[in-house]
Amino acid sequence: MKESALVAIMGAVSTYIQQEEVTKAFAALTPPQAQMSPWRLFGHQELMRTRTKRRTKRPSR
């Protein structure tokens, strides 16, 4: 194999490995979570509960 081809292959492989390491580093960072008040969450759950009750309730005859 020609020496220039070998150097090109080694360069491509090392660039690929370097890109993989950079990608892993960015994947490890977690985005900041938005803080939600427990009262707001509870209110949202209550609203959804009443909606599902209305949907599942059978019409009276």
C-alpha positions as CSV (number, residue, x, y, z in Angstrom):
1,M,0.0,0.0,0.0
2,K,1.3,3.4,-0.8
3,E,2.5,5.5,2.1
4,S,0.3,8.5,1.1
5,A,-2.8,6.3,1.1
6,L,-2.0,5.0,4.5
7,V,-1.5,8.5,5.8
8,A,-4.8,9.6,4.4
9,I,-6.6,6.6,6.0
10,M,-5.0,7.2,9.3
11,G,-6.0,10.9,9.1
12,A,-9.6,10.1,8.3
13,V,-9.8,7.6,11.1
14,S,-8.3,10.0,13.7
15,T,-10.7,12.8,12.5
16,Y,-13.6,10.4,12.9
17,I,-12.6,9.4,16.4
18,Q,-12.1,13.0,17.4
19,Q,-15.6,13.9,16.1
20,E,-17.1,11.0,18.1
21,E,-15.4,12.3,21.3
22,V,-16.8,15.8,20.7
23,T,-20.3,14.4,20.1
24,K,-20.1,12.4,23.3
25,A,-19.1,15.5,25.2
26,F,-22.1,17.4,23.9
27,A,-24.4,14.5,24.6
28,A,-23.3,14.4,28.2
29,L,-24.4,18.0,28.8
30,T,-28.0,18.1,30.0
31,P,-30.1,21.0,29.1
32,P,-31.5,23.1,32.0
33,Q,-34.8,21.9,33.2
34,A,-37.6,24.5,33.6
35,Q,-38.7,24.6,37.1
36,M,-42.5,24.2,37.6
37,S,-44.3,24.9,40.7
38,P,-45.9,21.8,42.3
39,W,-49.1,23.8,42.7
40,R,-49.2,24.6,39.0
41,L,-48.6,20.9,38.2
42,F,-51.3,19.8,40.6
43,G,-53.7,22.2,39.0
44,H,-52.9,20.9,35.6
45,Q,-53.5,17.4,36.7
46,E,-56.8,18.3,38.2
47,L,-57.9,20.0,34.9
48,M,-56.9,16.9,32.9
49,R,-58.7,14.6,35.4
50,T,-62.0,16.4,34.9
51,R,-61.6,16.3,31.1
52,T,-61.1,12.6,31.1
53,K,-64.0,12.0,33.4
54,R,-66.3,13.9,31.0
55,R,-65.0,11.9,28.1
56,T,-65.5,8.5,29.7
57,K,-68.8,9.3,31.3
58,R,-71.7,7.6,29.5
59,P,-74.7,9.7,28.5
60,S,-77.7,9.0,30.7
61,R,-80.8,7.7,29.0
